[in-house]
Amino acid sequence: MQFPPEPLTQDEQERLWRWEKRSVRFYAVAIPALFAACLLTFFFSEIAWLRRTLLVVAAVLVGAATVLQLSEKCPRCRAKLRMKSLMRLPARCSYCGVAFERPPEPE
Ligand SMILES: [Zn+2]
């Protein structure tokens, strides 16, 4: 692998931004939904089918979040990207060190 790695092309960069945006949108829905599921389970803990349904919903959300997190790779070295926080691209790839630029701020 050459060092320093070649900077990402516009296309590769945009793909990462789209992935980041998708993650943000997903968590914006999934986290409140998980929260609601916890609350409902707490208040209606005696209703077995509801409890089971909520558990399945929570498991599906967590599973989808994991798949989404693992679905993107560094365009340079193909290493799996590890997000520092849930919703933000790291500043650079932790394996090859290629820089990931921030998307242009929306006006
Ligand atoms: Zn990399």
Backbone and ligand atoms as CSV (ligand in chain L), in Angstrom:
chain,resi,resn,atom,element,x,y,z
A,1,MET,N,N,0.842,-1.190,0.000
A,1,MET,CA,C,0.000,0.000,0.000
A,1,MET,C,C,0.882,1.247,0.000
A,2,GLN,N,N,0.586,2.187,-0.827
A,2,GLN,CA,C,1.417,3.389,-0.868
A,2,GLN,C,C,1.086,4.328,0.276
A,3,PHE,N,N,2.091,5.101,0.644
A,3,PHE,CA,C,1.876,6.028,1.737
A,3,PHE,C,C,2.482,7.379,1.391
A,4,PRO,N,N,1.835,8.520,1.595
A,4,PRO,CA,C,0.457,8.587,2.084
A,4,PRO,C,C,-0.527,8.127,1.018
A,5,PRO,N,N,-1.671,7.637,1.419
A,5,PRO,CA,C,-2.642,7.144,0.433
A,5,PRO,C,C,-3.159,8.287,-0.431
A,6,GLU,N,N,-3.530,7.928,-1.646
A,6,GLU,CA,C,-4.112,8.911,-2.548
A,6,GLU,C,C,-5.404,9.466,-1.960
A,7,PRO,N,N,-5.649,10.752,-2.102
A,7,PRO,CA,C,-6.923,11.289,-1.593
A,7,PRO,C,C,-8.103,10.670,-2.333
A,8,LEU,N,N,-9.255,10.673,-1.685
A,8,LEU,CA,C,-10.447,10.096,-2.308
A,8,LEU,C,C,-10.910,10.951,-3.477
A,9,THR,N,N,-11.483,10.297,-4.462
A,9,THR,CA,C,-12.086,11.047,-5.563
A,9,THR,C,C,-13.422,11.613,-5.084
A,10,GLN,N,N,-13.942,12.541,-5.863
A,10,GLN,CA,C,-15.230,13.148,-5.531
A,10,GLN,C,C,-16.324,12.085,-5.381
A,11,ASP,N,N,-16.303,11.117,-6.286
A,11,ASP,CA,C,-17.314,10.052,-6.251
A,11,ASP,C,C,-17.253,9.247,-4.964
A,12,GLU,N,N,-16.044,8.845,-4.613
A,12,GLU,CA,C,-15.871,8.040,-3.392
A,12,GLU,C,C,-16.288,8.830,-2.159
A,13,GLN,N,N,-15.909,10.107,-2.176
A,13,GLN,CA,C,-16.259,10.978,-1.064
A,13,GLN,C,C,-17.775,11.111,-0.931
A,14,GLU,N,N,-18.431,11.305,-2.086
A,14,GLU,CA,C,-19.882,11.477,-2.046
A,14,GLU,C,C,-20.593,10.218,-1.576
A,15,ARG,N,N,-20.029,9.066,-1.942
A,15,ARG,CA,C,-20.641,7.814,-1.481
A,15,ARG,C,C,-20.587,7.726,0.046
A,16,LEU,N,N,-19.461,8.123,0.622
A,16,LEU,CA,C,-19.336,8.104,2.078
A,16,LEU,C,C,-20.320,9.067,2.736
A,17,TRP,N,N,-20.476,10.230,2.120
A,17,TRP,CA,C,-21.407,11.207,2.680
A,17,TRP,C,C,-22.832,10.676,2.646
A,18,ARG,N,N,-23.167,10.005,1.528
A,18,ARG,CA,C,-24.524,9.452,1.430
A,18,ARG,C,C,-24.744,8.405,2.520
A,19,TRP,N,N,-23.734,7.593,2.740
A,19,TRP,CA,C,-23.827,6.564,3.775
A,19,TRP,C,C,-23.995,7.203,5.152
A,20,GLU,N,N,-23.234,8.263,5.388
A,20,GLU,CA,C,-23.321,8.951,6.670
A,20,GLU,C,C,-24.714,9.535,6.865
A,21,LYS,N,N,-25.250,10.136,5.792
A,21,LYS,CA,C,-26.579,10.727,5.875
A,21,LYS,C,C,-27.635,9.660,6.165
A,22,ARG,N,N,-27.494,8.506,5.477
A,22,ARG,CA,C,-28.409,7.393,5.700
A,22,ARG,C,C,-28.355,6.958,7.159
A,23,SER,N,N,-27.149,6.856,7.713
A,23,SER,CA,C,-27.004,6.445,9.107
A,23,SER,C,C,-27.688,7.439,10.039
A,24,VAL,N,N,-27.460,8.724,9.790
A,24,VAL,CA,C,-28.050,9.744,10.646
A,24,VAL,C,C,-29.571,9.637,10.613
A,25,ARG,N,N,-30.114,9.495,9.382
A,25,ARG,CA,C,-31.569,9.388,9.251
A,25,ARG,C,C,-32.087,8.151,9.969
A,26,PHE,N,N,-31.360,7.047,9.820
A,26,PHE,CA,C,-31.791,5.809,10.454
A,26,PHE,C,C,-31.814,5.948,11.972
A,27,TYR,N,N,-30.746,6.488,12.543
A,27,TYR,CA,C,-30.697,6.613,13.999
A,27,TYR,C,C,-31.720,7.599,14.525
A,28,ALA,N,N,-32.016,8.617,13.732
A,28,ALA,CA,C,-33.009,9.603,14.151
A,28,ALA,C,C,-34.368,8.938,14.351
A,29,VAL,N,N,-34.611,7.842,13.625
A,29,VAL,CA,C,-35.866,7.106,13.771
A,29,VAL,C,C,-35.697,5.973,14.779
A,30,ALA,N,N,-34.584,5.267,14.679
A,30,ALA,CA,C,-34.413,4.041,15.467
A,30,ALA,C,C,-34.273,4.307,16.956
A,31,ILE,N,N,-33.549,5.358,17.319
A,31,ILE,CA,C,-33.313,5.592,18.743
A,31,ILE,C,C,-34.601,5.972,19.481
A,32,PRO,N,N,-35.387,6.932,18.955
A,32,PRO,CA,C,-36.677,7.180,19.617
A,32,PRO,C,C,-37.582,5.944,19.624
A,33,ALA,N,N,-37.527,5.149,18.561
A,33,ALA,CA,C,-38.360,3.946,18.500
A,33,ALA,C,C,-37.949,2.946,19.582
A,34,LEU,N,N,-36.661,2.784,19.774
A,34,LEU,CA,C,-36.176,1.886,20.826
A,34,LEU,C,C,-36.611,2.383,22.199
A,35,PHE,N,N,-36.514,3.670,22.352
A,35,PHE,CA,C,-36.916,4.316,23.598
A,35,PHE,C,C,-38.391,4.055,23.872
A,36,ALA,N,N,-39.206,4.265,22.850
A,36,ALA,CA,C,-40.641,4.050,22.977
A,36,ALA,C,C,-40.929,2.589,23.304
A,37,ALA,N,N,-40.187,1.688,22.665
A,37,ALA,CA,C,-40.390,0.261,22.914
A,37,ALA,C,C,-40.080,-0.077,24.371
A,38,CYS,N,N,-39.015,0.510,24.904
A,38,CYS,CA,C,-38.655,0.280,26.308
A,38,CYS,C,C,-39.758,0.774,27.233
A,39,LEU,N,N,-40.246,1.980,26.955
A,39,LEU,CA,C,-41.299,2.551,27.787
A,39,LEU,C,C,-42.560,1.695,27.746
A,40,LEU,N,N,-42.952,1.303,26.536
A,40,LEU,CA,C,-44.163,0.494,26.387
A,40,LEU,C,C,-44.009,-0.836,27.124
A,41,THR,N,N,-42.835,-1.432,27.007
A,41,THR,CA,C,-42.591,-2.699,27.689
A,41,THR,C,C,-42.732,-2.510,29.198
A,42,PHE,N,N,-42.242,-1.377,29.652
A,42,PHE,CA,C,-42.296,-1.081,31.077
A,42,PHE,C,C,-43.736,-0.928,31.553
A,43,PHE,N,N,-44.538,-0.167,30.795
A,43,PHE,CA,C,-45.900,0.123,31.234
A,43,PHE,C,C,-46.881,-1.017,30.969
A,44,PHE,N,N,-46.587,-1.818,29.931
A,44,PHE,CA,C,-47.523,-2.893,29.595
A,44,PHE,C,C,-46.843,-4.248,29.721
A,45,SER,N,N,-46.056,-4.398,30.770
A,45,SER,CA,C,-45.235,-5.612,30.885
A,45,SER,C,C,-46.084,-6.877,31.054
A,46,GLU,N,N,-47.367,-6.729,31.436
A,46,GLU,CA,C,-48.175,-7.939,31.631
A,46,GLU,C,C,-48.801,-8.446,30.331
A,47,ILE,N,N,-48.728,-7.654,29.261
A,47,ILE,CA,C,-49.278,-8.095,27.977
A,47,ILE,C,C,-48.183,-8.836,27.200
A,48,ALA,N,N,-48.271,-10.152,27.193
A,48,ALA,CA,C,-47.172,-10.976,26.675
A,48,ALA,C,C,-46.907,-10.729,25.190
A,49,TRP,N,N,-47.965,-10.675,24.368
A,49,TRP,CA,C,-47.730,-10.533,22.919
A,49,TRP,C,C,-47.107,-9.193,22.586
A,50,LEU,N,N,-47.501,-8.165,23.348
A,50,LEU,CA,C,-46.936,-6.834,23.111
A,50,LEU,C,C,-45.449,-6.826,23.474
A,51,ARG,N,N,-45.150,-7.449,24.598
A,51,ARG,CA,C,-43.774,-7.521,25.061
A,51,ARG,C,C,-42.913,-8.233,24.023
A,52,ARG,N,N,-43.438,-9.331,23.523
A,52,ARG,CA,C,-42.681,-10.108,22.537
A,52,ARG,C,C,-42.504,-9.325,21.237
A,53,THR,N,N,-43.586,-8.667,20.794
A,53,THR,CA,C,-43.511,-7.871,19.562
A,53,THR,C,C,-42.469,-6.770,19.697
A,54,LEU,N,N,-42.492,-6.086,20.836
A,54,LEU,CA,C,-41.554,-4.986,21.043
A,54,LEU,C,C,-40.114,-5.490,21.079
A,55,LEU,N,N,-39.948,-6.654,21.655
A,55,LEU,CA,C,-38.608,-7.245,21.720
A,55,LEU,C,C,-38.092,-7.536,20.319
A,56,VAL,N,N,-38.983,-8.064,19.465
A,56,VAL,CA,C,-38.601,-8.356,18.077
A,56,VAL,C,C,-38.280,-7.051,17.343
A,57,VAL,N,N,-39.111,-6.037,17.539
A,57,VAL,CA,C,-38.872,-4.739,16.889
A,57,VAL,C,C,-37.515,-4.195,17.309
A,58,ALA,N,N,-37.237,-4.257,18.595
A,58,ALA,CA,C,-35.958,-3.744,19.105
A,58,ALA,C,C,-34.793,-4.522,18.502
A,59,ALA,N,N,-34.918,-5.844,18.432
A,59,ALA,CA,C,-33.841,-6.675,17.887
A,59,ALA,C,C,-33.609,-6.352,16.411
A,60,VAL,N,N,-34.705,-6.146,15.656
A,60,VAL,CA,C,-34.580,-5.826,14.228
A,60,VAL,C,C,-33.877,-4.475,14.051
A,61,LEU,N,N,-34.252,-3.506,14.876
A,61,LEU,CA,C,-33.626,-2.177,14.781
A,61,LEU,C,C,-32.137,-2.248,15.073
A,62,VAL,N,N,-31.780,-2.969,16.122
A,62,VAL,CA,C,-30.370,-3.083,16.491
A,62,VAL,C,C,-29.610,-3.829,15.389
A,63,GLY,N,N,-30.222,-4.873,14.860
A,63,GLY,CA,C,-29.601,-5.626,13.779
A,63,GLY,C,C,-29.387,-4.768,12.544
A,64,ALA,N,N,-30.414,-3.991,12.185
A,64,ALA,CA,C,-30.313,-3.126,11.006
A,64,ALA,C,C,-29.236,-2.068,11.222
A,65,ALA,N,N,-29.143,-1.546,12.428
A,65,ALA,CA,C,-28.126,-0.536,12.740
A,65,ALA,C,C,-26.733,-1.133,12.566
A,66,THR,N,N,-26.565,-2.364,13.027
A,66,THR,CA,C,-25.266,-3.023,12.913
A,66,THR,C,C,-24.908,-3.255,11.453
A,67,VAL,N,N,-25.865,-3.754,10.685
A,67,VAL,CA,C,-25.614,-3.998,9.260
A,67,VAL,C,C,-25.240,-2.700,8.556
A,68,LEU,N,N,-25.973,-1.637,8.873
A,68,LEU,CA,C,-25.715,-0.340,8.267
A,68,LEU,C,C,-24.307,0.139,8.608
A,69,GLN,N,N,-23.932,-0.037,9.854
A,69,GLN,CA,C,-22.596,0.381,10.300
A,69,GLN,C,C,-21.500,-0.379,9.571
A,70,LEU,N,N,-21.745,-1.661,9.333
A,70,LEU,CA,C,-20.704,-2.500,8.754
A,70,LEU,C,C,-20.746,-2.520,7.234
A,71,SER,N,N,-21.723,-1.806,6.655
A,71,SER,CA,C,-21.933,-1.944,5.215
A,71,SER,C,C,-20.980,-1.090,4.398
A,72,GLU,N,N,-20.301,-0.171,5.016
A,72,GLU,CA,C,-19.432,0.712,4.240
A,72,GLU,C,C,-17.967,0.421,4.542
A,73,LYS,N,N,-17.165,0.499,3.487
A,73,LYS,CA,C,-15.744,0.223,3.629
A,73,LYS,C,C,-14.949,1.435,3.168
A,74,CYS,N,N,-13.721,1.504,3.619
A,74,CYS,CA,C,-12.825,2.558,3.152
A,74,CYS,C,C,-12.610,2.342,1.656
A,75,PRO,N,N,-12.830,3.384,0.838
A,75,PRO,CA,C,-12.666,3.218,-0.617
A,75,PRO,C,C,-11.213,2.925,-1.004
A,76,ARG,N,N,-10.262,3.253,-0.154
A,76,ARG,CA,C,-8.853,3.037,-0.481
A,76,ARG,C,C,-8.365,1.630,-0.123
A,77,CYS,N,N,-8.565,1.251,1.138
A,77,CYS,CA,C,-7.942,0.005,1.592
A,77,CYS,C,C,-8.971,-1.087,1.858
A,78,ARG,N,N,-10.248,-0.791,1.663
A,78,ARG,CA,C,-11.337,-1.747,1.867
A,78,ARG,C,C,-11.505,-2.170,3.318
A,79,ALA,N,N,-10.868,-1.478,4.239
A,79,ALA,CA,C,-11.078,-1.801,5.653
A,79,ALA,C,C,-12.467,-1.330,6.058
A,80,LYS,N,N,-13.064,-2.027,6.989
A,80,LYS,CA,C,-14.377,-1.604,7.481
A,80,LYS,C,C,-14.208,-0.283,8.219
A,81,LEU,N,N,-15.132,0.614,7.955
A,81,LEU,CA,C,-15.064,1.909,8.633
A,81,LEU,C,C,-15.626,1.760,10.031
A,82,ARG,N,N,-14.911,2.342,10.946
A,82,ARG,CA,C,-15.458,2.381,12.297
A,82,ARG,C,C,-15.777,3.822,12.614
A,83,MET,N,N,-17.041,4.048,12.886
A,83,MET,CA,C,-17.461,5.406,13.182
A,83,MET,C,C,-17.056,5.716,14.612
A,84,LYS,N,N,-16.565,6.925,14.805
A,84,LYS,CA,C,-16.182,7.346,16.152
A,84,LYS,C,C,-17.429,7.515,17.003
A,85,SER,N,N,-18.396,8.216,16.437
A,85,SER,CA,C,-19.674,8.304,17.112
A,85,SER,C,C,-20.639,7.543,16.212
A,86,LEU,N,N,-21.894,7.469,16.612
A,86,LEU,CA,C,-22.852,6.710,15.821
A,86,LEU,C,C,-23.070,7.326,14.449
A,87,MET,N,N,-22.969,8.630,14.359
A,87,MET,CA,C,-23.483,9.266,13.153
A,87,MET,C,C,-22.456,10.048,12.351
A,88,ARG,N,N,-21.217,9.954,12.704
A,88,ARG,CA,C,-20.267,10.788,11.989
A,88,ARG,C,C,-19.133,9.966,11.422
A,89,LEU,N,N,-18.765,10.317,10.212
A,89,LEU,CA,C,-17.587,9.706,9.625
A,89,LEU,C,C,-16.371,10.091,10.448
A,90,PRO,N,N,-15.425,9.184,10.597
A,90,PRO,CA,C,-14.163,9.595,11.229
A,90,PRO,C,C,-13.427,10.565,10.300
A,91,ALA,N,N,-12.459,11.279,10.830
A,91,ALA,CA,C,-11.726,12.250,10.013
A,91,ALA,C,C,-10.839,11.544,8.999
A,92,ARG,N,N,-10.379,10.342,9.363
A,92,ARG,CA,C,-9.575,9.581,8.414
A,92,ARG,C,C,-9.736,8.084,8.680
A,93,CYS,N,N,-9.332,7.306,7.696
A,93,CYS,CA,C,-9.399,5.854,7.848
A,93,CYS,C,C,-8.400,5.425,8.919
A,94,SER,N,N,-8.840,4.564,9.840
A,94,SER,CA,C,-7.937,4.187,10.928
A,94,SER,C,C,-6.891,3.176,10.455
A,95,TYR,N,N,-7.039,2.637,9.231
A,95,TYR,CA,C,-6.055,1.680,8.734
A,95,TYR,C,C,-5.050,2.323,7.798
A,96,CYS,N,N,-5.545,2.940,6.731
A,96,CYS,CA,C,-4.610,3.489,5.745
A,96,CYS,C,C,-4.392,4.982,5.929
A,97,GLY,N,N,-5.213,5.644,6.721
A,97,GLY,CA,C,-4.991,7.050,7.025
A,97,GLY,C,C,-5.509,8.020,5.978
A,98,VAL,N,N,-6.223,7.529,4.954
A,98,VAL,CA,C,-6.751,8.457,3.957
A,98,VAL,C,C,-7.778,9.382,4.628
A,99,ALA,N,N,-7.723,10.663,4.282
A,99,ALA,CA,C,-8.602,11.636,4.935
A,99,ALA,C,C,-10.004,11.563,4.352
A,100,PHE,N,N,-11.001,11.621,5.215
A,100,PHE,CA,C,-12.394,11.733,4.779
A,100,PHE,C,C,-12.811,13.175,5.018
A,101,GLU,N,N,-13.140,13.845,3.935
A,101,GLU,CA,C,-13.533,15.241,4.109
A,101,GLU,C,C,-14.949,15.345,4.638
A,102,ARG,N,N,-15.235,16.483,5.255
A,102,ARG,CA,C,-16.593,16.753,5.696
A,102,ARG,C,C,-17.423,17.184,4.500
A,103,PRO,N,N,-18.698,16.768,4.468
A,103,PRO,CA,C,-19.559,17.254,3.381
A,103,PRO,C,C,-19.709,18.763,3.500
A,104,PRO,N,N,-19.934,19.447,2.380
A,104,PRO,CA,C,-20.170,20.887,2.450
A,104,PRO,C,C,-21.411,21.162,3.286
A,105,GLU,N,N,-21.342,22.126,4.153
A,105,GLU,CA,C,-22.492,22.429,5.017
A,105,GLU,C,C,-23.668,22.887,4.167
A,106,PRO,N,N,-24.859,22.392,4.486
A,106,PRO,CA,C,-26.038,22.872,3.734
A,106,PRO,C,C,-26.261,24.344,4.017
A,107,GLU,N,N,-26.702,25.049,2.968
A,107,GLU,CA,C,-26.900,26.508,3.119
A,107,GLU,C,C,-28.016,26.784,4.108
L,1,ZN,ZN,ZN,-8.459,2.980,4.481
